[in-house]
Amino acid sequence: MSDSRIHINYSNVFPQDTNDRGTIFGGKLFSEIDLTVAQHCTILLRNSECEDAVTVSANITYHAGAVLGDVLVHESVCVRAGIKSLKFLVETYALRKGGRVHIASAELVFVSRKNGKTHPHGVKL
């Protein structure tokens, strides 16, 4: 198993990230989740011939709203490595006074590329 199977990223909820109800925009939260997995891909592909990886599918379930001042914890786990694809599960939690709140769950699949075309990555989990 790779030493990089799990990746954790943090982000904050700022005033410009919230809607008129005081909760984070869904698109902003998804953007942070996508960024977390992109970072995770970069780590996993660091020893491969691949130049990058792109998101080819994503599914997110929102459980609760993150609010101004929350620190968000995005926990990414690479659960499958195909020949050219990597599948990730991400759980996002808000750290706030009173504890930790489960905000969202997501599943993303990235495809590795070289010269703009899909390319085997060689990642072993």
ZAZALUM-391637 format. One record per atom (N, C-alpha, C): x, y, z. Coordinates in steps of 0.2 Angstrom, whole numbers, plus 5000, padded with zeros to 4 digits. Example, Ala and Ser with C-alpha at 12.3 -4.5 7.8 and 13.67 -1.06 7.14 Angstrom:
2
506649725039506249785039506649845039506449895035506849955036506450005039
***
This chain:
125
500449945000500050005000500450065000500250114996500650174996500650215002501150255004501150295010500650355009500350365003500050425001499250405000499050355003498350335001497850385004498050415010497550465013497850535013497450585011497650655011497150695015497450745019496950785022497150855020496650895019496750965017496251005022496451065023496051115027495851175023495251205024495051265022494651305027494551365026494151405030493451435026492951455030492351485027492451555029492451595023492551665024491851705021491751765023491151795021490951795014491451795009491251795002491051725000491151675004490951605003490251585005489951635008489251615011488651645007488151615007487551645004487151685009486551705007486151745011485851715017485851645018485651605024486251595028486851625026487451615031487851555030487651505025488051445024488451445018488951405018489351405012488951385005489151415000488951404993489151324992488651294989488851224987489351214982489451264978489951264973490651274976490651314981491251334984491551274988491051234991491251174995491551124990491151114984491351064979492051084977492151144976492851174973493351154978493251154985493751144990493851064990493351024989493450954988493850934982493650964976494050944970494750964971494951024974495651044975495950994980495650964985495950914989496150854985495650834981495850774977496350784972496350844969496850864964497550864968497650884974498250884978498450814979497950774981498050704982498350664976498050684970498250654964499050674962499150734963499850764962500350724967500150704973500550664977500650594975500050564973500150494970500450484964500450534959500750534953501450564953501750574958502350614958502950574955502850504955503450464953503250434946502650454943502450424937502650464931502550444925502650484919502150534917501550524921500950564919501150644921500850684917500950754918500450784923499850754923499250784927498750734927498150754930497550714931496950754931496450734928495850774927495250734930494750774933494150744936493750724930493450664930493050644925492350624927492250614934491650604937491650634944491050654947491050674954490350674956490250654962489550644965489650674972489250724974489350744981488650744985488650724991488050734995488150785001487750835001487850885007487350855013487750855018487350835025487150895029487550945029487451005033487751065031487551125033487851185030488451205034489051225031489551255034489451325035489651355040489551425042490151465042490051535042490651585043491051565049491651555048492151545054492351475054491951425051492151355051492751345048493151295051493751265048493551205045493651195039493351135036493951085035493851015036494350965036494050925030494450915025494350875019494750805020494450755021494850685022494750645015495250645011495250605005495650535006495250485003495550415003495550394996496050374993496150334987495850264988495350244985495050184986495150134981495350154975495450114969495950144964496350104962496850124956496750084950496450104945496350074939497050084935497050064928497550074924497750144923497250184922497250254920496850304925496450274929496050304934496150294941495950344945496050344952495350364955495150324960494450334963494550354970494250414972494350444979493650454982493650444989493150454993493350514998492950564998493050625003492550635008492750645014492250665019492450735021492050775022492150845024491750855031492150885036491950905042492050975044491651005048491751075050491951065057492551105059492751105066492451175068492051175074491751235077491651225084491551275088491351265095490851215096490951175100490451115101490651055098491151055093491350995090491450995083491350935080491450915073490850895070490650935064490050915061490150895054489850835052489950805045489550845040489950875035489650925031489450895024489950855021489750825015490150755014489950715009490250655007490350664999490950644996490950644989491350584986491250574980491650514976491850554970492450544969492750574963493250524959493150524952493650484948494050534944494750524945495150564941495550514936495750544930496050504925496750534924497250494924497950524923498050534915498550584914498650604907499350624906499550614899500250634897500150654890500450714889500350744882499550754880499150774885498450784884498050724883498350664883497950604882498050554888497450514889497550474895498150424895498450414900499050374901499050334907499350274907499350234913499850264918499550264924499950294930500450254934500250184934500650144938500650144946500150184948500050184955499750114958500050094963499850034967499650054974499050024976498750044983498949984987
***
